[in-house]
Amino acid sequence: TPPLQNLRISTLELAQKLGVSDLIILDARQTELYHKGHIPGALSFPAEKTYQSNQNGLIIEPLKMQSILRSLGISTQQHIVIYDDGQLLEAARLFWSLEAYGMDQVQVLNQGFDAWKTQNRPISQRQPIATKSLYIPTINHTRLANKLTTSIASQNPKQTIIDVRSKEAYSGEISSADRNGHIPNAINIPVDH
């Protein structure tokens, strides 16, 4: 199956697809919010589970991702729609993680759960039971950057590195990393802008 052409899906399009057998809907919000109400048929996959630890931005190891994806019944052939509250931070993290692990039929719900709720679309507290999959980790290296590729990109005027941390972290005033400051030639667009 070729990759999807549109990375986003509208609430209307998703509402029309509810109940389609090969569609997996993932709620990237925190588990507590999922339990309070979610899109019918959605499974909980909090974006925080895609991190190795809360100290860094590294993606989880293949065997951990394999375990999660198998338990959710996800395989590389399925159409996956991800949503969060609408800020797209958690949805984007989960989207990238799934792409890095070989999924190419992934979309993000435009405007997220808040728009879904505002439009009075159906909400459920029922937790669907997933049929385990036989997913085997496949790494899509085009979705991962390392020190070398980042260094090369920082010197290429045709590529842009966007640093989404706060202005204070970008300028080096504060840091949770080993070094202060930012990658040379990176531009700062704080995620909370």
C-alpha positions in Angstrom: 0.0 0.0 0.0 1.5 3.4 -0.9 1.9 6.0 1.8 -1.1 8.3 2.4 -1.0 11.5 0.5 -2.6 13.6 3.2 -1.1 13.5 6.7 -4.2 15.0 8.3 -7.8 13.8 8.4 -10.8 16.0 9.3 -13.3 15.2 12.0 -16.0 14.7 9.3 -13.8 12.2 7.4 -13.0 10.3 10.6 -16.7 10.3 11.7 -17.6 8.7 8.4 -14.9 6.0 8.9 -15.8 4.9 12.4 -16.3 1.2 12.5 -14.2 0.4 9.4 -12.4 -2.8 10.2 -8.8 -1.9 9.1 -8.9 1.5 10.9 -7.0 1.9 14.2 -7.7 5.1 16.2 -5.1 6.0 18.8 -5.6 8.5 21.6 -2.2 10.0 22.3 -3.4 11.9 25.4 -2.7 10.9 29.0 -4.5 7.8 30.1 -6.7 9.7 32.6 -8.1 11.9 29.8 -8.7 8.8 27.6 -10.8 7.2 30.5 -12.9 10.4 30.9 -14.0 10.1 27.2 -12.5 9.4 23.8 -13.5 8.8 20.2 -15.5 5.6 19.9 -13.2 2.6 19.1 -10.0 4.5 20.0 -7.2 2.8 21.9 -5.1 4.5 24.4 -1.4 5.0 23.5 -0.1 8.0 25.5 2.7 9.7 23.6 4.8 9.7 26.8 5.2 5.9 26.3 7.3 6.6 23.2 10.2 8.1 25.2 13.1 6.0 26.6 12.9 8.2 29.8 11.5 11.5 30.8 15.0 12.9 30.8 15.6 12.8 27.0 13.7 12.8 23.7 15.0 9.4 22.6 12.5 7.0 21.1 11.8 3.7 23.0 13.7 0.6 22.1 12.4 -1.8 19.4 11.4 -4.6 21.8 9.4 -2.2 23.9 7.7 -0.7 20.9 7.0 -4.2 19.6 5.3 -5.1 22.8 3.1 -2.0 22.8 2.1 -2.3 19.1 1.4 -6.0 19.4 -0.8 -5.5 22.5 -2.8 -2.8 20.5 -3.2 -5.1 17.5 -1.2 -2.8 15.2 0.6 -3.9 12.1 2.2 -2.0 9.3 -0.6 -2.5 6.9 -3.3 -0.7 8.8 -4.7 2.8 8.5 -3.9 4.6 11.8 -5.5 7.9 12.9 -3.9 9.6 15.9 -5.3 12.4 18.0 -4.6 14.5 21.1 -6.3 17.5 22.6 -5.7 19.6 19.4 -2.3 21.2 20.1 -0.8 18.3 18.1 2.2 17.9 20.3 1.4 14.4 21.6 -0.1 13.4 18.3 3.0 14.5 16.4 5.3 12.6 18.7 3.3 9.4 18.4 3.0 10.0 14.6 6.8 10.3 14.2 7.4 7.3 16.5 5.0 5.1 14.4 6.6 6.2 11.2 10.1 5.5 12.6 8.9 2.0 13.3 7.6 1.3 9.8 4.0 2.5 9.7 3.2 4.5 6.6 -0.6 4.7 6.7 -0.7 7.2 9.5 -2.8 10.4 9.8 -3.4 13.0 12.5 -6.9 14.2 13.4 -7.0 17.9 12.4 -7.8 20.0 15.5 -7.9 16.9 17.7 -10.3 15.7 20.4 -11.3 19.2 21.5 -12.7 19.9 18.0 -14.3 16.5 17.9 -16.1 17.3 21.2 -17.0 20.8 20.2 -18.7 19.5 17.1 -20.8 17.2 19.3 -19.4 14.0 17.7 -19.8 10.8 19.6 -17.7 10.2 22.7 -17.2 6.9 24.5 -15.8 5.6 27.7 -15.8 2.0 26.5 -12.4 0.5 26.1 -12.2 -1.7 23.0 -10.3 -5.0 23.3 -7.6 -5.3 20.7 -6.7 -8.5 19.0 -2.9 -8.9 19.4 -0.8 -8.5 16.2 2.4 -10.2 15.2 4.2 -6.9 14.5 7.9 -7.2 14.0 9.9 -4.0 14.4 11.1 -2.4 11.2 13.2 0.8 11.5 12.5 3.5 8.9 15.9 5.2 9.0 14.7 8.2 7.0 12.7 9.3 10.0 15.7 9.3 12.4 18.5 11.8 12.8 21.8 11.3 14.5 24.6 13.6 15.4 26.2 13.2 11.9 23.1 13.8 9.9 22.1 16.8 12.1 25.6 18.3 11.7 25.4 18.0 7.9 21.9 19.4 7.9 23.0 22.4 10.0 25.6 23.3 7.3 23.2 22.9 4.3 21.4 26.1 3.4 18.6 24.0 1.7 17.7 22.3 5.0 16.2 23.9 8.1 16.5 22.6 11.6 13.7 23.8 13.9 14.4 24.0 17.6 11.0 23.8 19.4 12.3 24.4 22.9 11.7 27.6 24.9 13.6 30.7 24.0 15.5 30.3 27.2 16.6 26.8 26.3 17.4 27.8 22.8 19.6 30.8 24.0 21.4 28.6 26.5 20.0 30.4 29.6 18.6 27.0 30.8 19.3 23.5 29.7 18.3 19.9 30.5 20.9 18.6 28.0 24.6 18.1 28.5 25.4 21.4 26.8 23.6 24.7 26.7 22.4 26.5 23.5 21.3 25.2 20.2 22.5 23.5 17.0 24.3 25.9 14.7 21.9 27.6 12.2 18.8 26.1 13.9 15.9 28.5 14.1 13.7 28.7 17.2 10.0 28.3 17.0 8.9 27.4 20.6 6.2 24.8 20.7 4.2 27.1 23.0 4.2 30.0 20.5 
